[in-house]
């Protein structure tokens, strides 16, 4: 049986995410992607960390949108969201933070990651306009399956935003084409089943899964969940187009570490990824 390959969506200009992957590929390096919750523990501290990420070696920033019911997230990310919400963080302030970052950095891609409810309440058309104006490049909305693409995915693509989908170890050959259908920017492969911040990822186990996905698409495949050390980040960078680290970074903020300490840890991870 012939396999269908899904190429990246065309018909629009190359965005910052596409440019970043093209540049890294030319240099033979995987991408290092980090997740931080917007407004955790405060707007000011969060902005300081986000502004410091590129110099610490981060290629793409995933900016978490705080939400009251983060069903796909583990305790570490849930607590980060609670801290951010308690500090008064909102969707509007999250976009303000992105815009503040853009005042001094016009090249590092930002992916907004969260849930559909705040976007729906804001109004999809208004949200897409505001997100573009703030300098957002892509979206990961974990509770919108491909069957709901008309809600946000397709309008986002038309607005010039990448819509990044998650695949998991349970995404089988029958489901994968549906997941890839309207995905652009990159595919986020969840290395382990379950919630964020759980078990340690295993690069040897992930490698054949990444290969299986790459046989079906031209879109870069980034691996996240369970990557907590420079060694595990380096190992994953050898088998994927990018490595995503979130909970390990967020946990430091939860422990009250300074922006400097957090960014030092991020740099160690980045060095591991880029040496892959």
C-alpha positions in Angstrom: 0.0 0.0 0.0 1.4 3.4 -1.0 1.9 6.0 1.7 0.8 9.5 1.2 3.3 12.2 2.2 2.1 15.5 3.5 4.1 18.5 2.6 4.1 21.7 4.5 1.2 24.0 3.7 2.1 26.4 0.9 0.5 29.5 -0.5 1.9 31.8 2.1 5.2 33.4 2.9 7.8 31.5 4.9 7.4 32.5 8.5 9.9 32.8 11.4 9.4 29.1 12.3 10.1 27.9 8.8 13.1 30.2 8.5 14.5 28.9 11.9 14.3 25.3 10.9 15.8 26.0 7.5 18.7 27.8 9.1 19.3 25.1 11.7 19.1 22.3 9.0 21.7 24.1 6.9 23.9 24.1 10.0 23.2 20.4 10.7 21.7 21.2 14.1 18.4 20.3 15.8 16.2 23.0 17.2 16.0 23.7 21.0 12.5 24.6 22.0 11.6 25.7 25.5 8.2 26.1 27.2 7.6 28.7 29.9 4.2 29.8 31.4 3.4 33.4 30.7 3.2 35.4 33.9 4.9 32.7 36.1 5.5 33.7 38.8 4.9 37.3 37.9 4.6 39.2 34.6 7.9 41.0 35.2 9.9 37.9 36.1 8.4 35.9 33.3 9.3 38.6 30.8 12.9 38.7 32.1 13.2 34.9 31.5 11.6 35.0 28.1 13.8 37.9 27.0 16.9 35.9 28.1 16.0 32.6 26.4 17.5 33.4 22.9 20.9 34.3 24.4 20.8 31.1 26.4 20.6 29.1 23.1 16.8 28.7 22.7 15.7 28.6 19.0 11.9 28.6 19.5 9.9 29.8 22.5 6.7 28.1 23.5 4.7 30.6 25.6 2.1 29.0 27.9 -1.3 30.6 28.1 -2.6 30.2 31.6 -5.9 28.4 32.0 -8.0 27.3 34.9 -8.5 23.7 33.7 -5.3 22.5 32.0 -6.3 18.8 31.6 -3.3 17.7 29.5 -0.7 19.2 31.9 1.0 17.6 34.9 1.3 19.1 38.4 4.3 21.3 37.5 2.6 23.1 34.6 -0.7 23.2 36.5 0.9 25.0 39.4 2.7 27.4 37.0 -0.7 28.3 35.5 -2.2 28.8 39.0 0.7 31.1 40.0 0.3 33.1 36.8 -3.5 33.4 37.2 -3.0 34.4 40.8 -0.6 37.1 39.6 -3.4 38.5 37.3 -2.2 37.0 34.0 -4.8 36.9 31.2 -4.8 36.2 27.5 -4.5 40.0 26.8 -1.5 40.2 29.2 0.1 37.2 27.6 0.0 38.9 24.2 1.3 42.0 25.8 4.3 40.0 27.1 4.9 38.6 23.6 4.8 42.2 22.2 7.2 43.4 24.8 9.6 40.6 23.8 9.3 41.6 20.2 10.5 45.1 21.0 14.0 43.8 21.2 13.8 40.5 19.3 12.2 40.3 15.9 13.6 36.9 14.8 13.0 34.3 17.5 9.8 32.4 16.8 7.1 32.4 19.5 4.5 29.6 19.7 1.5 30.2 22.0 0.5 27.0 23.7 -2.7 26.5 25.6 -6.4 25.6 25.5 -9.2 26.8 23.3 -11.5 28.3 25.9 -9.7 31.6 26.5 -9.3 32.0 22.7 -13.0 31.3 22.1 -14.0 33.8 24.8 -11.7 36.4 23.2 -13.3 35.8 19.8 -11.3 33.8 17.2 -11.1 36.7 14.6 -10.0 39.2 17.2 -7.6 36.7 18.8 -5.9 36.0 15.5 -5.5 39.8 14.7 -4.2 40.4 18.2 -1.8 37.4 18.1 -0.3 38.5 14.8 0.1 42.1 16.1 1.9 40.8 19.2 4.3 38.8 17.1 3.0 35.3 17.7 4.1 32.8 15.0 2.3 29.6 15.8 -0.3 28.0 18.0 -0.6 24.7 19.9 -4.1 24.3 21.1 -4.1 20.9 22.9 -7.9 20.4 23.2 -8.8 21.0 19.5 -8.6 17.8 17.5 -8.3 17.7 13.7 -12.0 17.2 13.5 -12.4 20.8 14.8 -10.0 22.4 12.3 -12.6 24.8 11.1 -12.8 26.4 14.6 -9.3 27.8 14.7 -6.7 25.8 12.7 -7.8 26.8 9.2 -8.5 30.5 10.2 -5.1 30.6 11.8 -3.4 29.2 8.8 -5.2 31.8 6.6 -4.0 34.5 9.0 -0.4 33.4 8.5 0.0 31.5 11.8 1.4 28.0 12.0 -0.9 25.5 13.6 1.2 22.9 15.4 -0.3 19.5 16.2 0.7 16.9 18.8 1.2 13.3 18.0 1.7 10.6 20.6 2.8 6.9 20.8 -0.9 6.0 20.3 -1.1 8.0 17.0 -1.3 5.0 14.7 -1.0 4.7 10.9 -4.7 5.2 10.5 -4.7 8.4 12.6 -1.5 10.0 11.5 -2.6 11.4 8.1 -5.5 13.2 9.9 -3.1 14.7 12.4 -0.7 15.9 9.6 -3.4 17.2 7.3 -3.4 20.9 8.4 -0.3 20.9 10.5 2.5 23.4 9.7 5.6 24.7 11.3 6.5 21.5 13.1 4.9 18.4 14.6 5.3 18.0 18.3 5.8 14.4 19.2 4.9 13.5 22.8 7.6 11.0 23.7 5.6 9.3 26.5 1.9 8.7 27.1 0.3 10.6 30.0 0.7 14.1 31.4 3.6 16.6 31.1 6.4 16.3 33.5 6.1 12.6 34.1 8.6 9.8 33.2 12.0 10.2 31.6 12.0 10.0 27.8 14.0 7.4 26.1 15.6 8.4 22.8 16.1 4.8 21.6 12.4 4.1 22.0 11.5 7.4 20.4 13.8 7.1 17.3 11.6 4.6 15.3 8.5 6.6 16.0 10.1 9.8 14.7 11.3 7.9 11.7 7.8 6.6 11.1 6.3 10.1 11.2 9.1 11.6 9.0 8.3 9.0 6.4 4.9 10.5 6.1 5.7 14.3 6.2 8.2 17.0 5.3 7.4 18.9 8.4 10.1 18.9 11.1 9.4 16.6 14.1 10.2 17.9 17.6 10.1 15.7 20.6 9.0 16.8 24.1 7.8 15.4 27.5 10.2 13.7 29.9 13.4 15.5 28.8 15.1 16.9 31.9 18.8 16.9 31.6 21.5 18.0 29.0 22.3 14.3 28.4 18.7 13.4 27.6 18.3 16.5 25.5 21.4 15.6 23.5 20.3 12.1 23.0 16.9 13.2 21.7 18.5 15.8 19.5 20.2 13.0 17.6 16.9 11.4 16.6 14.6 14.4 16.1 14.6 17.7 14.3 14.0 19.5 17.6 13.9 19.0 21.3 11.3 20.5 23.6 11.9 21.1 27.4 9.2 22.5 29.6 8.5 21.1 33.0 12.1 20.9 34.0 12.4 24.7 33.4 9.1 25.6 34.9 9.9 23.6 38.1 12.9 25.9 38.7 10.6 28.9 38.6 8.3 27.1 41.0 11.2 26.6 43.4 11.8 30.3 43.4 15.0 30.3 41.4 16.2 33.5 39.9 16.0 34.3 36.2 19.8 33.9 36.1 19.7 30.4 37.6 16.9 29.4 35.2 18.7 30.7 32.1 22.0 29.0 33.2 20.1 25.7 33.3 18.6 26.5 29.9 22.0 27.2 28.5 23.3 23.8 29.7 20.3 22.1 28.0 20.9 24.1 24.8 24.5 23.1 24.7 23.5 19.5 24.9 20.9 19.8 22.1 23.2 21.7 19.8 26.0 19.2 20.3 23.7 16.3 19.2 
